[in-house]
């Protein structure tokens, strides 16, 4: 769903919070795009069991931290669809920005319930422990692998 200006707004809660991952998936973020801290009410972000990436799951009373990224092109939205793969669907949800405003953003939600562990996902922890392996195994920095070739990384 594109806005009136033909651009898209997304809420990123996992690996796409990372600027290197965003650049590798999207290329350059368009001039005029906005990247703002945001959260999605009623969801939590946890590591998928035996994986190096998170899943967002419904959980009343909490909120999932992330970024609202607006001003993305339709071509970039298609790149995001490819990156997320067949296991996710795009839905429009209301997210809250740090200034408390609500905006509509597209969010990738798992199509099936993923088995998550008790560990909350955080970008900082992922960056320190899992990022290098994730970038290689997902094919983002390894030319011998195609994007999404290793489900253990994604």
GITA-V499613 format. One line per field, one symbol per residue. phi: phi as a letter, one per 40 degrees, with the letter a starting at -180 (. if undefined). A space follows every 10 residues. Layout:
phi->???
This chain:
phi->.ccdcgbbbb bbbbcccccc cdccccgccd cgcbbbdaab cgbbbbccdf bbacbcbcad gbaccabcbb gccccccccc dcccgccbbc bcbcbbcccg cbbcacbcbc cbcccbcccc cbccccdccb ddcdccccgc bbccbcdgcb cccc
